[in-house]
Amino acid sequence: MKVVEKNTGRKIDYELRGYKLSFADDELVIRLDRYQRDEDVTLDIMADNQGFLVMSKGRFYVAQVEIPKKEYEEIIEGEGEEQTTEYRPIPLNTDDVTLYLFSIEGILIN
């Protein structure tokens, strides 16, 4: 996973285990592969007024996660008129995910 710090200051703790990206000692856990679609996906990780981590609808930006669109493998079986083509999704490569971190100075995270 690529990590980009968007500004200076203390950042939230995070950990990537397989496809699971967790923040603040598992306060919020995201299964990255479940969010992968046929187009790039951006998830906003925020803190609300009470310091709880939420996705999309918060007050303070904590992080942003960019998940690349699905890629497919073309599988051709049979020959001639019996030939069929199937497209199977390739599992998410977490090396292609980008995590943007924002300063959490002055933000209480529960």
C-alpha positions as CSV (number, residue, x, y, z in Angstrom):
1,M,0.0,0.0,0.0
2,K,1.3,3.4,-0.9
3,V,1.0,6.0,1.9
4,V,1.0,9.7,1.3
5,E,1.0,12.3,4.1
6,K,-1.0,15.3,3.0
7,N,0.2,17.7,5.6
8,T,2.4,17.9,8.7
9,G,1.5,16.7,12.2
10,R,0.5,13.6,14.0
11,K,-1.4,11.0,11.9
12,I,-3.8,8.3,12.9
13,D,-2.4,4.8,13.6
14,Y,-3.3,2.3,10.9
15,E,-2.5,-1.3,10.1
16,L,-2.9,-3.4,6.9
17,R,-3.5,-7.1,7.5
18,G,-4.3,-8.9,4.3
19,Y,-7.2,-7.0,2.8
20,K,-8.2,-5.5,6.2
21,L,-7.2,-1.9,6.8
22,S,-7.7,-0.9,10.4
23,F,-7.5,2.5,12.1
24,A,-6.9,3.5,15.7
25,D,-6.5,-0.1,17.1
26,D,-9.5,-1.5,15.2
27,E,-11.8,1.4,16.0
28,L,-12.7,1.3,12.2
29,V,-11.8,-1.7,10.0
30,I,-12.3,-1.8,6.2
31,R,-12.2,-4.9,4.0
32,L,-10.6,-3.3,0.9
33,D,-11.6,-6.1,-1.5
34,R,-15.3,-5.6,-0.7
35,Y,-15.2,-2.0,-1.9
36,Q,-13.4,-2.7,-5.2
37,R,-15.7,-2.0,-8.2
38,D,-15.4,-1.6,-12.0
39,E,-14.2,2.0,-11.4
40,D,-11.8,3.5,-8.9
41,V,-13.3,4.0,-5.4
42,T,-12.4,6.7,-2.9
43,L,-13.3,6.2,0.8
44,D,-13.2,9.2,3.2
45,I,-12.3,8.3,6.7
46,M,-13.4,11.1,9.1
47,A,-13.9,11.8,12.8
48,D,-17.2,13.1,13.9
49,N,-17.9,15.8,16.6
50,Q,-17.5,13.2,19.4
51,G,-14.2,11.8,18.0
52,F,-15.6,8.6,16.6
53,L,-14.3,7.4,13.3
54,V,-16.9,7.3,10.5
55,M,-16.9,6.9,6.7
56,S,-17.9,9.8,4.5
57,K,-20.1,11.9,7.0
58,G,-17.8,13.4,9.6
59,R,-16.4,16.7,10.6
60,F,-12.6,16.2,10.3
61,Y,-10.7,14.4,7.6
62,V,-8.4,11.7,9.0
63,A,-7.6,9.6,5.9
64,Q,-8.6,8.9,2.4
65,V,-8.3,5.5,0.7
66,E,-8.1,5.0,-3.0
67,I,-8.9,1.5,-4.2
68,P,-8.2,0.8,-7.9
69,K,-10.8,-0.6,-10.2
70,K,-11.1,-4.3,-10.7
71,E,-9.0,-5.9,-13.4
72,Y,-10.1,-9.1,-15.2
73,E,-8.4,-12.1,-16.6
74,E,-9.7,-13.4,-20.0
75,I,-10.2,-17.2,-19.9
76,I,-10.9,-18.8,-23.3
77,E,-12.0,-22.4,-23.3
78,G,-12.8,-24.8,-26.1
79,E,-12.3,-24.3,-29.8
80,G,-14.3,-23.2,-32.9
81,E,-18.0,-22.9,-32.2
82,E,-17.5,-24.5,-28.8
83,Q,-15.2,-21.7,-27.7
84,T,-16.4,-19.7,-24.7
85,T,-14.8,-16.6,-23.2
86,E,-15.1,-15.9,-19.5
87,Y,-13.7,-12.9,-17.6
88,R,-12.7,-13.6,-14.0
89,P,-11.8,-10.8,-11.6
90,I,-8.1,-10.7,-10.5
91,P,-7.8,-10.4,-6.7
92,L,-7.0,-6.9,-5.4
93,N,-3.3,-6.2,-5.1
94,T,-3.1,-4.1,-1.9
95,D,0.2,-2.6,-3.3
96,D,-2.0,-0.6,-5.7
97,V,-4.1,0.9,-2.9
98,T,-3.2,4.4,-1.8
99,L,-3.7,5.7,1.7
100,Y,-3.7,9.5,2.2
101,L,-3.2,10.6,5.8
102,F,-4.2,13.9,7.3
103,S,-3.0,15.5,10.5
104,I,-5.1,14.7,13.5
105,E,-3.5,17.4,15.8
106,G,-6.2,18.8,18.1
107,I,-8.7,16.1,17.2
108,L,-9.9,13.7,19.9
109,I,-10.1,10.2,18.4
110,N,-12.1,7.7,20.6
